Amino acid sequence: MGWTDERVELLKKLWQDGLSASQIAKQLGGVTRNAVIGKVHRLGLSGRATPSKPARTVFKAPRPARPVSAAPSAPRRMAEPASLHAPPTPVRYVDEAPGTATVLTLGAHMCKWPIGDPSLDSFTFCGRRAGDGPYCHEHSQVAYQPAQAKKRSGAVELARSLRRYI
Ligand SMILES: [Zn+2]
């Protein structure tokens, strides 16, 4: 393939762009790397470092920074803490073994600690022997210790509300 004017112009351009002779040959097509080098010499383009130098590091001129306006610069809304919008923690009933008493069998001296979901048939009361209060020793501790009551507020609240009906 011969050197048409267009191809010579392309060769010059690619050469000035800093492409290697083999890269230029690939772009032009139909010529070898050696042909490109020969043409470069004939054109007197070898002003830049000779392509025969192996492993020449190509330093690209730093491009001008893109205008900032190219990037979307809308002010970001500050993400609000998720805790502000977190839904209230659903009441979690203490996961414990079903009690021995139901509404029907709950006796005066049995622990009235609710176990399970009152809307379900499986709902029971602890039913163990109650101490001085309405609950057994264990559940009294849960009900009246602030730290634990906090954790088990669901069960504690349920216990309080149920006491009205028991
Ligand atoms: Zn109990």
Boltz pocket constraint, residues with backbone or C-beta under 6 A from the ligand:
constraints:
  - pocket:
      binder: B
      contacts: [[A, 111], [A, 112], [A, 113], [A, 126], [A, 127], [A, 128], [A, 135], [A, 136], [A, 137], [A, 138], [A, 139]]
      max_distance: 6.0
